[in-house]
């Protein structure tokens, strides 16, 4: 009986390599597999186009019209809304308020979470309790946080003024006077959102290799020297991420201002987004509100690009 290995190859043909892959007849399965990724991403693309891309494009179109929330108008006015926005003193006032809030809230929301993460990372007893206490406020809805701090800042019955009165300091009108209203919102925001940055810093600390600290200890470095020369430099990427995320989040402040002061007193806490809301939904000027929103969006894009370039140069 002759085996397959003993059959000589036919003249003019080459024996098939056993390691060569066997190809299918029509190859339709390969082309169908290439389209599978499209079908998996199609639901996301539909949602992205319907709820993000189209609103952005339509909002840009509205900025060039005199559209109203009542349905009136809608005629093209060119750059008229943009010219009016640049000449509106309230636009500049709200922009300065937003920048002021961003700077006043970003600095403590970088420093305080770092200190909190360092304390937990040191191995204090009851770490689960510290982590829960630091992160729990971030899980609360903004309405709960705002109403809680409105009562804390209440001039007659508020807890904070009660403590100040115990040390001989008179009642402070935290949310009723221009000099302290923004700081009241900053305090509430820091208490509410510090837990998220705390988790980012804690993850960064846990990612530092232990042998780095061992080498520093062998060199005789003390705790402060280790903090300055080892811990903080190795948290550079985490700090950059925290700063970028916090700046973008603070620039978009709206909820706590709307619920705690509604922009008062005397527009001292009114942010850009709150002014956009007032113009669009209280003044019914959708076109003008869209123009202000697009100007603010352009400012955020420019700041984001500048931050990314700055951090890339530092890393280089």
C-alpha positions as CSV (number, residue, x, y, z in Angstrom):
1,X,0.0,0.0,0.0
2,X,1.5,3.3,-1.1
3,X,1.4,6.2,1.5
4,X,0.9,9.9,0.6
5,X,4.5,10.7,1.4
6,X,5.6,8.1,-1.3
7,X,3.6,9.7,-4.1
8,X,5.9,11.7,-6.4
9,X,5.0,15.3,-7.1
10,X,3.4,15.9,-10.5
11,X,5.5,17.5,-13.1
12,X,5.2,21.3,-13.2
13,X,3.8,21.6,-9.7
14,X,5.4,22.3,-6.3
15,X,4.6,20.3,-3.2
16,X,2.5,22.2,-0.7
17,X,4.3,23.4,2.4
18,X,2.6,21.8,5.4
19,X,3.2,24.9,7.5
20,X,1.4,27.2,5.0
21,X,-2.1,28.3,6.0
22,X,-5.1,26.8,4.2
23,X,-7.1,29.5,2.5
24,X,-10.9,29.4,2.2
25,X,-12.7,29.4,-1.1
26,X,-14.2,32.9,-1.4
27,X,-12.6,34.8,1.5
28,X,-15.9,36.3,2.5
29,X,-15.4,35.6,6.2
30,X,-12.3,37.9,6.2
31,X,-14.1,40.8,4.7
32,X,-17.1,40.3,7.0
33,X,-14.7,40.2,10.0
34,X,-13.4,43.6,9.0
35,X,-16.8,45.2,9.3
36,X,-17.5,43.7,12.7
37,X,-15.7,46.5,14.4
38,X,-17.9,49.1,12.7
39,X,-21.1,47.4,13.9
40,X,-19.7,47.3,17.5
41,X,-18.8,51.0,17.4
42,X,-21.9,52.2,15.5
43,X,-24.1,52.6,18.7
44,X,-21.5,54.9,20.2
45,X,-21.0,56.8,17.0
46,X,-24.8,57.4,16.8
47,X,-25.0,58.6,20.4
48,X,-21.8,60.8,20.0
49,X,-23.1,62.4,16.8
50,X,-26.7,62.9,18.2
51,X,-25.9,64.2,21.7
52,X,-22.4,65.9,21.3
53,X,-21.4,66.6,17.7
54,X,-24.8,67.9,16.5
55,X,-25.4,70.1,19.5
56,X,-22.0,71.7,19.0
57,X,-22.6,72.3,15.3
58,X,-26.1,73.6,15.9
59,X,-24.9,75.8,18.7
60,X,-22.3,77.4,16.4
61,X,-25.0,78.0,13.8
62,X,-27.3,79.6,16.4
63,X,-24.4,82.0,17.4
64,X,-24.8,83.6,13.9
65,X,-28.6,84.1,14.2
66,X,-31.0,86.1,16.4
67,X,-32.9,82.9,17.4
68,X,-35.1,83.2,20.5
69,X,-36.3,80.5,22.9
70,X,-39.9,81.5,22.0
71,X,-39.3,80.4,18.4
72,X,-39.2,83.9,16.9
73,X,-36.3,85.2,14.9
74,X,-33.7,82.8,13.5
75,X,-32.4,85.2,10.8
76,X,-28.7,85.3,10.2
77,X,-27.0,88.3,11.8
78,X,-23.4,87.4,11.0
79,X,-20.9,88.3,13.7
80,X,-23.3,90.7,15.4
81,X,-23.7,88.5,18.5
82,X,-20.0,88.1,18.8
83,X,-19.4,91.9,18.6
84,X,-22.1,92.5,21.2
85,X,-20.6,89.9,23.5
86,X,-17.1,91.4,23.3
87,X,-18.6,94.8,24.1
88,X,-20.8,93.5,27.0
89,X,-19.3,94.5,30.4
90,X,-21.2,91.6,32.1
91,X,-19.4,89.1,29.8
92,X,-16.0,90.4,31.0
93,X,-17.2,90.6,34.6
94,X,-18.4,87.0,34.6
95,X,-15.2,85.9,32.8
96,X,-13.1,87.5,35.6
97,X,-15.3,85.9,38.2
98,X,-14.8,82.5,36.6
99,X,-11.0,83.0,36.4
100,X,-11.0,84.1,40.1
101,X,-12.9,81.1,41.2
102,X,-10.7,78.8,39.1
103,X,-7.5,80.1,40.7
104,X,-8.9,80.2,44.2
105,X,-10.2,76.7,44.0
106,X,-7.5,75.0,42.0
107,X,-4.6,75.8,44.4
108,X,-6.2,74.2,47.5
109,X,-7.6,71.3,45.4
110,X,-4.1,70.4,44.4
111,X,-2.4,70.9,47.8
112,X,-5.0,69.6,50.2
113,X,-5.6,66.3,48.4
114,X,-1.8,65.8,48.2
115,X,-1.5,66.2,51.9
116,X,-4.5,63.9,52.5
117,X,-2.9,61.2,50.3
118,X,0.4,61.5,52.0
119,X,-1.2,61.0,55.4
120,X,-3.0,57.9,54.3
121,X,0.0,56.5,52.5
122,X,2.1,56.8,55.6
123,X,0.1,53.9,57.1
124,X,-2.0,55.6,59.7
125,X,-4.3,53.2,61.7
126,X,-7.8,52.8,60.3
127,X,-6.9,53.6,56.7
128,X,-10.3,52.4,55.4
129,X,-12.0,55.1,57.6
130,X,-9.7,57.8,56.4
131,X,-10.2,56.9,52.8
132,X,-14.0,56.8,53.3
133,X,-14.1,60.1,55.1
134,X,-11.9,61.8,52.4
135,X,-13.8,60.4,49.4
136,X,-17.4,60.3,50.7
137,X,-18.3,64.0,50.1
138,X,-17.5,63.5,46.4
139,X,-20.3,61.0,46.1
140,X,-22.9,63.5,47.2
141,X,-25.1,65.3,44.7
142,X,-24.3,69.0,44.1
143,X,-27.8,69.9,45.4
144,X,-27.2,68.3,48.8
145,X,-23.8,69.9,49.1
146,X,-25.1,73.3,48.1
147,X,-28.0,73.3,50.5
148,X,-25.8,71.9,53.3
149,X,-23.3,74.7,53.0
150,X,-26.0,77.4,52.6
151,X,-27.2,76.3,56.1
152,X,-23.6,76.2,57.4
153,X,-23.0,79.8,56.1
154,X,-26.4,81.0,57.5
155,X,-25.7,84.3,59.4
156,X,-27.9,83.7,62.4
157,X,-28.2,79.9,62.8
158,X,-25.2,78.7,60.8
159,X,-22.7,76.3,62.3
160,X,-19.6,78.3,61.1
161,X,-20.8,81.6,62.6
162,X,-21.6,79.8,65.8
163,X,-18.0,78.6,66.0
164,X,-16.7,82.1,65.1
165,X,-18.9,83.5,67.8
166,X,-17.3,81.2,70.4
167,X,-13.9,82.8,69.8
168,X,-15.3,86.3,69.8
169,X,-15.7,86.9,66.1
170,X,-19.0,88.5,65.0
171,X,-21.4,86.9,62.5
172,X,-20.1,87.0,58.9
173,X,-22.5,87.4,56.0
174,X,-20.7,84.7,54.0
175,X,-23.1,84.5,51.0
176,X,-24.7,87.9,51.3
177,X,-21.7,90.3,50.8
178,X,-19.4,90.6,47.8
179,X,-16.1,90.2,49.7
180,X,-16.9,86.7,51.0
181,X,-19.6,85.2,48.7
182,X,-17.1,83.7,46.2
183,X,-14.9,82.4,49.0
184,X,-18.0,80.6,50.5
185,X,-18.5,78.9,47.2
186,X,-14.8,78.0,47.0
187,X,-14.9,76.4,50.5
188,X,-17.9,74.3,49.6
189,X,-16.4,73.2,46.3
190,X,-13.1,72.2,47.9
191,X,-14.8,70.2,50.6
192,X,-17.0,68.5,48.0
193,X,-14.5,67.6,45.2
194,X,-11.2,67.1,47.1
195,X,-11.8,63.4,47.3
196,X,-11.4,62.7,43.6
197,X,-8.0,64.3,43.5
198,X,-7.1,62.5,46.7
199,X,-7.7,59.2,44.9
200,X,-5.5,60.2,42.0
201,X,-2.6,61.2,44.3
202,X,-3.1,58.0,46.4
203,X,-2.8,55.9,43.2
204,X,0.3,57.8,42.2
205,X,1.9,57.2,45.6
206,X,1.2,53.5,45.4
207,X,2.8,53.4,42.0
208,X,6.2,54.6,43.3
209,X,8.6,51.7,43.5
210,X,9.7,50.8,47.0
211,X,13.4,50.4,46.1
212,X,13.5,54.1,45.4
213,X,12.8,54.8,49.0
214,X,15.2,52.1,50.1
215,X,18.0,53.8,48.1
216,X,17.1,57.1,49.6
217,X,17.3,55.6,53.1
218,X,20.7,54.1,52.4
219,X,21.9,57.5,51.3
220,X,20.8,58.9,54.7
221,X,17.9,61.1,53.4
222,X,15.5,62.2,56.0
223,X,11.7,62.4,55.7
224,X,11.6,65.9,54.3
225,X,14.4,65.3,51.9
226,X,12.7,62.1,50.6
227,X,9.5,64.2,50.2
228,X,11.2,66.9,48.2
229,X,13.7,64.8,46.2
230,X,11.8,61.6,45.7
231,X,8.1,61.7,46.3
232,X,7.1,65.0,44.8
233,X,9.2,64.7,41.6
234,X,7.8,61.2,40.9
235,X,4.3,62.6,41.3
236,X,5.0,65.1,38.6
237,X,2.7,63.4,36.0
238,X,-0.1,62.9,38.6
239,X,0.2,66.6,39.6
240,X,0.0,67.6,35.9
241,X,-3.1,65.5,35.4
242,X,-4.7,66.9,38.6
243,X,-4.0,70.5,37.5
244,X,-5.4,70.1,34.0
245,X,-8.6,68.3,35.2
246,X,-9.1,70.8,38.0
247,X,-8.7,73.8,35.8
248,X,-11.2,72.5,33.2
249,X,-13.6,71.6,35.9
250,X,-13.4,74.9,37.7
251,X,-13.8,76.9,34.5
252,X,-17.1,75.1,33.9
253,X,-18.5,76.0,37.4
254,X,-22.3,76.4,37.4
255,X,-24.3,74.2,39.7
256,X,-23.1,75.3,43.2
257,X,-23.1,79.0,42.2
258,X,-26.7,78.8,40.8
259,X,-28.0,77.0,43.9
260,X,-26.0,79.0,46.6
261,X,-26.0,82.6,45.4
262,X,-27.7,82.6,41.9
263,X,-24.8,84.9,40.8
264,X,-25.2,87.5,43.5
265,X,-24.7,89.7,45.4
266,X,-24.4,92.3,42.6
267,X,-23.0,89.8,40.1
268,X,-20.0,89.1,42.3
269,X,-20.3,85.3,41.9
270,X,-21.9,85.1,38.4
271,X,-19.9,82.8,36.2
272,X,-19.8,82.7,32.4
273,X,-22.0,79.6,32.1
274,X,-24.5,81.1,34.5
275,X,-24.6,84.2,32.4
276,X,-25.1,82.1,29.3
277,X,-28.0,80.3,31.1
278,X,-29.6,83.7,32.0
279,X,-29.3,85.0,28.5
280,X,-30.7,81.9,26.9
281,X,-33.4,80.7,29.3
282,X,-34.3,83.9,31.1
283,X,-33.7,86.4,28.4
284,X,-34.8,84.0,25.6
285,X,-31.8,85.1,23.5
286,X,-30.5,81.7,22.2
287,X,-28.4,83.3,19.5
288,X,-26.6,85.7,21.9
289,X,-26.1,83.0,24.5
290,X,-24.6,80.6,21.9
291,X,-22.2,83.3,20.9
292,X,-21.0,83.8,24.5
293,X,-20.7,80.0,24.9
294,X,-18.6,79.6,21.8
295,X,-16.3,82.4,22.8
296,X,-15.8,80.7,26.2
297,X,-15.3,77.4,24.5
298,X,-12.5,78.9,22.3
299,X,-10.8,80.3,25.5
300,X,-10.9,76.8,27.1
301,X,-9.4,75.2,24.0
302,X,-6.6,77.7,23.9
303,X,-5.8,77.2,27.6
304,X,-5.9,73.4,27.2
305,X,-3.4,73.5,24.3
306,X,-1.1,75.9,26.3
307,X,-1.2,73.6,29.3
308,X,-0.4,70.5,27.2
309,X,2.5,72.2,25.6
310,X,3.8,73.5,28.9
311,X,3.7,70.0,30.5
312,X,5.3,68.4,27.4
313,X,8.2,70.9,27.6
314,X,8.8,70.2,31.3
315,X,8.8,66.4,30.6
316,X,11.2,66.9,27.7
